[in-house]
């Protein structure tokens, strides 16, 4: 009996390792099958969500250039995971636009990090790279090639004044909806705009980001963008069925917002640390306050983030061409504040970036829907805010970078000077008797500007003040042409030539020229002020050569009027 028991125990002992071996083999086979299935699903999802379907000849020009924007990857075989990144292994190279598979440990030494300039020597590029470089400028009016080399999550320095960082803003009582309109915007620039807002905004304050596509026709702004924003949570896209322009696109975005405050931004910006609280805090205290940030300059070629000190904060003005101008904050407004970090009054705003209460925006009459595309809407909104009981300020503690382009890359086939049309609508509704100073610039050739009766009724219903009040109380620094001693052309009677030159801020430090007189005003219209200045708006004729050392090579230049006479003192004798 004992022998049989020992025999069974011996057999049982031999079976145990065999059974365990079989179990291990079964588990390994099951795990292998599961892993293969999971890999195929992951790879399939990656491609279905992130690779745009488009022609092969378009892929190279539309896709971004580097690993953080357009990684050259292969068709999926499996996905490898590590603690820092996701890597997709493929068989055949193919361009893919999204997603952003960046290393979580972002290097601060990468291109453009901390807002530093990234300079590309275009002469050292290959022919193919040079083609992309040139196309980047041509299509965007900024260096799209360099932008694509810079992370869409790039780091920026904290450009705020140290005192701003110590301000303890009240617990948020309002939420903000960001409205960004775009048309054929560069992929990397648009996403950098969006991510800068997401990355540097408290989730408690950010209600949503609404992207309004003004009928873009570039492929990367269609399904690839739809797929990309799906994973961002609070980002939504509104598609315009036809080209509407900035004004009506902003109206479409504003109609969809759910937050308490609307923050309008351009599509080529970068928000900095702590940018939103200084914008919405004054609105939380008084909803009739409209707030603009300090607009810092992002270089259009190197993408360097340029910023200035609090003491150099500029405010908005305008000239009698009804063009927006920048100028230093007047001393009287500086003295209104308890300290230099408080918001400062601004007569006008550039219009691209500002925050306004959603309810107040509606009460104030939103935008003039009769305006086309863009231009003039910023001054119209500025005049309306001030004249109808509101306040427009700039917040020194809020900084947003903006790419200032030297030209517009967009083309319109309207056959109408839309800026002139829009500006005439502004003049007719808001400038009262002062509109003549604008009309004189083009000899009262108003043309067709549409029906403004509803906007005049809005002004009446809002019980708005006069434009004279605006010039007296809000912008007394503005030069008024009726205060001039004389106005007209500066003509050489025998030669039939007139002094010709622009005087807006773009023309400062440039010489005036002699040009055949055309009697159309414009660049040949000048005014003689009581101070002896020959000027138009903020630009004065300046002769740096002096009397004693004059020679034929001296130039008369346009220089900002300084009121000190000296090189800007002229005498007219009949």
C-alpha positions in Angstrom: 0.0 0.0 0.0 2.7 2.4 0.9 4.5 1.5 -2.4 1.4 2.6 -4.4 1.1 5.8 -2.4 4.7 6.7 -3.1 4.3 5.9 -6.8 1.3 8.3 -7.1 3.1 11.0 -5.2 6.1 10.6 -7.5 3.8 10.9 -10.6 2.0 13.9 -9.2 5.3 15.6 -8.4 6.4 15.2 -12.0 3.1 16.6 -13.4 3.2 19.8 -11.4 6.0 21.5 -13.4 4.5 20.2 -16.7 1.2 21.8 -15.8 2.8 25.1 -14.9 4.8 25.0 -18.1 1.6 24.6 -20.1 -0.1 27.4 -18.2 2.8 29.8 -18.9 2.8 28.9 -22.6 -0.9 29.6 -22.9 -0.6 32.9 -21.1 2.3 34.0 -23.3 0.4 33.2 -26.4 -2.7 35.0 -25.2 -0.7 38.1 -24.3 1.1 38.1 -27.7 -2.2 38.0 -29.5 -3.7 40.7 -27.3 -0.6 43.0 -27.8 -0.7 42.6 -31.5 -4.4 43.4 -31.6 -3.9 46.4 -29.3 -1.0 47.7 -31.5 -3.1 47.4 -34.6 -6.0 49.3 -33.0 -3.7 52.0 -31.7 -2.0 52.5 -35.1 -5.3 52.5 -36.9 -6.7 55.1 -34.5 -3.6 57.3 -34.9 -3.9 57.4 -38.7 -7.7 57.7 -38.9 -7.6 60.7 -36.5 -4.4 62.4 -37.6 -3.5 61.9 -41.2 -5.4 64.1 -43.7 -6.6 62.7 -46.9 -5.1 64.8 -49.6 -3.2 64.7 -52.9 0.4 63.8 -52.7 1.5 66.9 -54.5 -0.1 69.1 -51.8 1.3 67.3 -48.8 4.8 68.7 -49.1 3.7 72.3 -49.2 0.9 72.1 -46.7 2.5 70.0 -44.0 4.7 71.6 -41.4 8.4 70.9 -41.5 9.7 69.4 -38.3 9.1 66.7 -35.8 6.8 68.7 -33.6 4.6 69.7 -36.5 5.0 67.3 -39.5 6.9 64.2 -38.4 8.0 62.1 -41.4 6.7 58.7 -40.2 5.9 55.4 -41.8 2.7 53.5 -42.2 1.8 51.8 -38.9 3.0 48.3 -38.0 3.0 48.8 -34.2 3.2 51.4 -31.5 6.1 51.6 -28.9 5.5 53.2 -25.6 8.1 54.6 -23.2 8.0 56.9 -20.2 8.7 60.0 -22.2 7.2 59.6 -25.6 5.1 57.7 -28.1 6.8 56.4 -31.2 4.9 55.0 -34.2 6.8 52.5 -36.4 5.8 52.4 -40.1 6.9 50.8 -43.3 6.6 53.6 -45.9 7.5 57.3 -45.3 4.5 59.6 -45.4 3.8 63.2 -44.3 1.5 63.7 -41.4 0.3 67.0 -40.0 -1.1 66.4 -36.5 -0.7 65.3 -33.7 1.7 67.1 -31.3 3.8 64.2 -30.0 6.3 66.2 -28.2 8.6 65.0 -25.4 7.1 65.9 -22.1 10.5 67.2 -21.0 10.7 70.1 -23.4 14.2 71.5 -23.9 14.6 75.2 -23.2 17.4 75.2 -25.7 15.2 74.5 -28.7 14.5 77.0 -31.5 12.7 80.1 -30.3 12.5 78.9 -26.7 12.1 81.6 -24.0 11.1 84.0 -26.8 14.5 84.1 -28.3 15.1 84.9 -32.0 15.7 81.9 -34.3 17.7 83.0 -37.3 17.9 80.8 -40.4 20.6 81.6 -43.0 18.6 81.1 -46.1 21.7 81.0 -48.3 22.7 77.7 -46.6 19.4 76.0 -47.2 19.0 73.2 -49.8 17.0 74.2 -52.9 14.0 72.4 -51.5 14.3 74.0 -48.1 14.8 77.4 -49.8 11.6 76.9 -51.7 9.7 76.2 -48.5 11.3 79.2 -46.9 10.3 81.6 -49.7 6.8 80.1 -49.8 6.4 80.6 -46.1 6.9 84.3 -46.5 4.8 84.6 -49.6 1.8 82.7 -48.2 1.8 84.2 -44.7 3.6 87.6 -44.8 5.8 86.2 -42.0 8.5 83.5 -41.8 6.4 80.4 -41.9 9.5 78.2 -42.3 11.0 79.4 -39.0 7.6 79.2 -37.2 7.4 75.5 -38.2 10.8 74.9 -36.5 9.6 76.4 -33.2 7.5 74.3 -30.8 3.8 75.3 -30.6 4.3 75.0 -26.8 7.4 77.2 -26.8 8.4 78.8 -23.5 8.3 82.5 -23.0 9.8 84.7 -20.3 7.6 86.1 -17.7 7.5 89.6 -19.2 5.3 91.2 -16.5 6.6 93.9 -14.2 7.7 92.3 -10.9 4.9 94.2 -9.2 2.3 92.6 -11.4 3.3 89.1 -10.1 2.5 90.2 -6.6 -1.1 91.4 -7.3 -3.6 89.0 -5.7 -6.6 89.2 -8.0 -10.0 88.5 -6.4 -11.5 85.0 -6.7 -12.8 84.8 -10.3 -16.4 85.9 -10.5 -16.5 85.7 -14.3 -15.5 83.3 -17.0 -14.0 84.2 -20.4 -14.7 82.9 -23.9 -11.9 83.4 -26.3 -12.9 84.2 -29.9 -10.2 83.7 -32.6 -11.0 84.3 -36.2 -8.7 83.1 -39.0 -8.4 82.7 -42.7 -5.7 80.5 -44.2 -3.6 80.9 -41.2 -0.3 78.9 -40.9 -0.7 75.7 -39.0 2.0 76.2 -36.5 1.1 79.9 -35.8 -2.6 79.1 -35.3 -1.9 76.2 -32.9 0.8 78.2 -31.0 -1.9 80.9 -30.5 -4.4 78.3 -29.1 -1.9 76.5 -26.9 -0.5 79.7 -25.5 -4.0 80.5 -24.2 -4.6 77.0 -22.9 -1.2 76.6 -21.3 -1.2 80.0 -19.6 -4.8 80.4 -18.5 -6.5 79.0 -15.4 -9.1 76.4 -16.2 -11.5 78.1 -13.8 -11.5 81.3 -15.9 -11.4 79.7 -19.4 -14.9 78.8 -20.5 -14.0 78.0 -24.1 -12.0 78.9 -27.2 -14.1 79.5 -30.3 -12.2 79.3 -33.6 -14.1 81.0 -36.4 -12.9 79.8 -39.8 -13.6 82.5 -42.3 -13.9 80.2 -45.3 -10.2 79.0 -45.4 -9.3 76.8 -48.4 -6.0 75.4 -47.2 -6.3 71.6 -46.5 -4.6 71.7 -43.1 -7.4 73.9 -41.8 -10.1 71.4 -42.6 -10.3 67.8 -41.3 -6.8 67.9 -39.8 -7.8 70.9 -37.6 -11.1 69.3 -36.7 -9.3 66.1 -35.6 -6.7 68.1 -33.7 -9.1 70.2 -31.6 -11.3 67.3 -30.6 -8.7 66.2 -28.0 -8.3 69.8 -26.6 -11.6 69.8 -24.7 -12.6 73.4 -24.6 -11.9 74.3 -28.3 -14.6 74.5 -30.9 -14.7 75.5 -34.5 -17.3 77.6 -36.4 -17.1 77.4 -40.2 -18.3 80.3 -42.2 -20.1 79.1 -45.4 -18.6 82.0 -47.4 -15.9 84.6 -47.0 -17.2 87.2 -44.6 -14.2 89.1 -43.2 -13.1 89.8 -39.7 -16.1 91.9 -38.6 -18.9 89.5 -39.5 -16.8 86.5 -38.4 -16.3 88.0 -35.0 -20.1 88.5 -34.8 -20.6 84.8 -35.6 -18.2 83.9 -32.8 -19.7 86.3 -30.3 -23.1 84.9 -30.9 -21.9 81.5 -29.8 -20.1 82.4 -26.6 -21.2 81.1 -23.2 -18.8 82.9 -21.0 -19.3 86.2 -19.1 -16.5 88.0 -20.9 -15.6 87.9 -24.6 -11.9 88.1 -25.3 -11.2 88.8 -29.0 -7.8 87.7 -30.2 -6.0 87.5 -33.6 -4.9 84.1 -34.9 -1.1 85.0 -34.8 -0.6 85.8 -31.1 1.1 84.3 -28.0 -0.4 84.8 -24.6 2.1 85.2 -21.7 1.9 84.2 -18.1 -0.9 85.9 -16.1 -2.3 87.5 -19.2 -6.1 87.0 -18.6 -6.6 88.1 -14.9 -5.7 91.8 -15.5 -8.1 91.9 -18.5 -11.2 90.5 -16.7 -10.7 91.9 -13.2 -11.7 95.5 -14.2 -14.7 94.1 -16.1 -15.7 92.1 -13.0 -15.8 95.3 -11.1 -17.5 97.4 -13.8 -19.0 95.7 -16.9 -18.9 98.9 -18.9 -15.1 98.8 -18.9 -13.4 97.5 -22.0 -9.8 96.3 -21.5 -6.9 95.8 -24.0 -3.6 94.1 -23.1 -0.2 95.5 -23.8 0.5 94.2 -27.3 4.1 93.1 -27.6 5.8 92.5 -30.9 6.7 89.1 -32.3 9.3 89.6 -35.0 7.8 88.4 -38.3 11.1 86.9 -39.4 12.9 85.5 -36.3 9.8 85.2 -34.0 11.7 87.0 -31.3 9.3 88.1 -28.5 10.0 91.8 -27.9 8.5 93.5 -24.9 9.0 96.8 -23.0 8.8 98.2 -19.5 5.6 99.4 -17.8 6.8 103.0 -18.2 6.8 102.6 -22.0 3.2 101.5 -22.3 1.6 103.2 -25.3 -2.1 104.0 -25.8 -4.2 104.4 -28.9 -5.1 107.5 -30.9 -6.1 108.3 -34.5 -5.4 110.7 -37.3 -7.7 112.5 -39.6 -7.3 109.7 -42.2 -9.2 107.8 -39.6 -6.2 105.5 -39.1 -5.3 104.1 -35.7 -2.0 105.5 -34.2 0.1 104.7 -31.1 1.4 107.4 -28.8 2.7 107.7 -25.3 0.3 107.9 -22.4 -0.2 111.6 -21.6 0.9 112.8 -18.2 -2.7 113.8 -17.2 -3.8 110.1 -17.5 -0.7 108.8 -15.7 -1.6 111.1 -12.7 -5.1 109.6 -12.5 -3.7 106.3 -11.3 -2.5 105.4 -7.8 0.4 103.5 -9.3 1.7 102.6 -12.7 0.4 99.1 -12.7 -3.2 100.3 -12.7 -5.1 100.2 -16.1 -4.6 103.4 -18.0 -7.1 105.2 -20.2 -6.8 104.8 -23.9 -8.7 107.0 -26.4 -8.8 104.2 -29.0 -7.7 100.6 -29.4 -5.9 98.7 -32.2 -8.9 96.3 -32.2 -7.2 93.0 -32.6 -7.1 92.1 -29.0 -9.5 93.2 -26.3 -11.9 92.0 -23.6 -15.5 93.1 -23.2 -18.5 91.9 -21.1 -20.7 89.7 -23.3 -23.8 91.6 -22.0 -22.3 95.0 -22.5 -21.1 94.0 -26.0 -24.7 93.3 -26.9 -26.1 96.4 -25.2 -23.5 98.6 -27.0 -24.7 97.3 -30.4 -21.9 94.7 -31.1 -20.2 95.5 -34.4 -21.6 97.4 -37.4 -22.6 94.5 -39.6 -22.7 97.0 -42.5 -18.9 97.1 -42.5 -17.0 94.8 -44.8 -14.0 92.6 -44.1 -11.9 94.8 -41.7 -10.8 98.3 -41.1 -12.4 101.1 -39.2 -14.3 98.8 -36.8 -11.7 99.5 -34.0 -12.2 103.2 -34.1 -15.9 102.9 -34.4 -16.0 100.6 -31.3 -13.6 103.0 -29.4 -15.7 106.1 -30.1 -18.9 104.3 -29.2 -17.4 103.0 -25.9 -16.4 106.4 -24.7 -19.2 108.5 -26.1 -21.9 106.1 -24.8 -20.8 105.9 -21.2 -18.1 103.2 -21.2 -14.4 103.3 -20.5 -11.5 101.9 -22.6 -8.3 101.1 -20.8 -5.0 99.2 -21.3 -3.9 96.8 -18.6 -0.1 97.1 -18.0 0.0 93.7 -16.3 -1.5 91.8 -19.3 0.9 91.0 -22.2 0.1 89.3 -25.4 2.5 89.0 -28.3 1.4 89.7 -31.8 3.0 89.2 -35.2 2.9 92.5 -36.9 3.0 91.9 -40.7 4.3 94.4 -43.1 1.6 93.5 -45.7 -1.7 91.5 -45.8 -1.3 88.1 -47.4 -5.0 88.0 -48.3 -6.7 89.1 -51.5 -10.2 90.4 -51.9 -12.0 90.8 -55.2 -14.6 93.2 -54.1 -13.6 96.1 -56.3 -14.4 98.4 -53.4 -12.0 100.3 -51.0 -13.5 98.6 -47.9 -11.4 100.6 -45.5 -12.6 103.9 -47.0 -16.2 102.6 -47.0 -16.0 101.5 -43.4 -14.4 104.7 -42.3 -17.1 106.8 -44.0 -19.7 104.8 -42.0 -17.7 105.7 -38.9 -17.6 109.4 -39.8 -21.3 109.6 -40.7 -22.4 108.2 -37.4 -19.9 109.4 -34.9 -17.8 112.4 -36.0 -20.5 115.1 -36.2 -19.2 118.3 -37.7 -15.6 117.0 -37.6 -16.2 114.5 -40.4 -15.3 117.2 -42.9 -11.6 116.9 -41.9 -11.7 113.3 -43.1 -13.6 114.0 -46.2 -11.2 116.8 -47.2 -8.5 114.1 -47.5 -10.2 112.8 -50.7 -12.2 115.9 -51.8 -15.5 114.6 -50.5 -15.6 111.7 -53.0 -17.7 109.5 -50.6 -19.0 106.9 -53.0 -21.4 104.2 -51.8 -21.1 103.4 -48.1 -24.5 101.8 -47.4 -27.4 102.7 -45.1 -26.3 103.9 -41.6 -29.7 104.9 -40.3 -29.9 102.0 -37.9 -26.5 102.9 -36.4 -27.6 106.5 -36.0 -30.7 105.3 -34.2 -28.5 103.1 -32.0 -26.5 106.2 -31.0 -29.7 108.1 -30.2 -31.1 105.2 -28.1 -27.8 104.9 -26.2 -27.9 108.7 -25.5 -24.3 109.1 -26.5 -22.3 112.3 -26.2 -20.9 114.4 -29.0 -17.6 114.0 -30.7 -16.6 117.4 -29.5 -17.0 116.0 -26.0 -14.7 113.1 -26.9 -12.0 115.4 -28.2 -12.3 117.7 -25.2 -12.5 115.1 -22.4 -10.9 112.0 -23.7 -8.4 113.0 -26.4 -7.5 116.7 -26.0 -4.0 116.0 -27.4 -5.5 115.5 -30.8 -4.6 118.3 -33.3 -7.7 119.7 -34.9 -7.3 121.0 -38.5 -9.6 124.0 -37.9 -7.1 125.3 -35.4 -4.6 125.7 -38.3 -3.5 129.1 -39.6 -3.6 127.9 -43.2 -4.0 124.7 -45.1 -3.5 123.5 -48.7 -0.7 122.6 -51.0 2.9 123.8 -50.8 3.4 124.6 -54.5 6.3 125.7 -56.7 4.2 127.8 -59.1 6.7 127.9 -62.0 7.5 124.2 -61.9 4.0 123.0 -61.1 5.4 120.7 -58.4 4.1 120.3 -54.8 5.6 119.0 -51.6 4.4 115.3 -51.4 4.8 112.9 -48.5 3.0 110.8 -46.0 2.8 111.8 -42.4 1.5 108.8 -40.5 3.7 106.8 -38.2 4.9 104.5 -41.1 6.3 107.6 -42.9 8.1 109.1 -40.0 11.9 109.7 -40.6 11.3 109.6 -44.4 12.0 112.6 -46.7 9.2 114.4 -48.5 9.6 114.8 -52.3 8.6 117.1 -55.1 5.8 115.7 -57.2 3.5 117.1 -59.9 0.6 118.9 -58.2 -2.7 116.9 -58.5 -5.1 119.0 -56.4 -6.5 115.9 -54.8 -5.3 116.5 -51.2 -3.9 113.3 -49.8 -0.2 113.4 -49.4 -0.1 117.0 -50.8 -2.4 118.5 -48.1 -0.5 120.2 -45.3 -1.5 122.6 -42.5 0.3 125.5 -40.9 -0.2 125.4 -37.1 -0.1 128.4 -34.7 3.3 127.1 -33.5 4.7 127.5 -37.0 4.6 123.7 -37.8 3.8 122.4 -41.2 2.0 119.3 -40.4 -0.6 116.7 -41.1 -1.8 114.8 -38.1 1.1 113.8 -35.9 3.8 114.2 -38.5 5.7 117.5 -39.0 8.1 118.7 -41.7 11.5 118.8 -40.1 14.7 120.3 -41.5 17.7 118.9 -39.6 20.3 120.9 -41.6 19.7 124.2 -40.0 20.2 127.7 -41.6 23.9 128.2 -41.5 25.0 124.8 -42.9 22.3 124.3 -45.5 23.3 122.6 -48.8 21.5 121.0 -51.8 21.8 117.5 -50.4 19.8 118.3 -47.2 16.4 116.6 -47.0 13.2 117.8 -45.4 11.9 114.8 -43.5 8.7 113.8 -41.7 9.3 113.7 -38.0 6.9 113.2 -35.0 5.6 116.7 -34.0 7.3 117.7 -30.7 6.0 121.2 -30.2 9.5 122.6 -29.4 9.7 124.6 -32.7 13.5 124.4 -33.5 13.8 122.2 -36.6 10.0 122.3 -37.1 9.6 126.0 -37.1 8.5 127.4 -40.5 7.4 130.9 -41.6 5.0 131.8 -44.4 5.3 135.2 -46.0 3.2 136.3 -48.9 
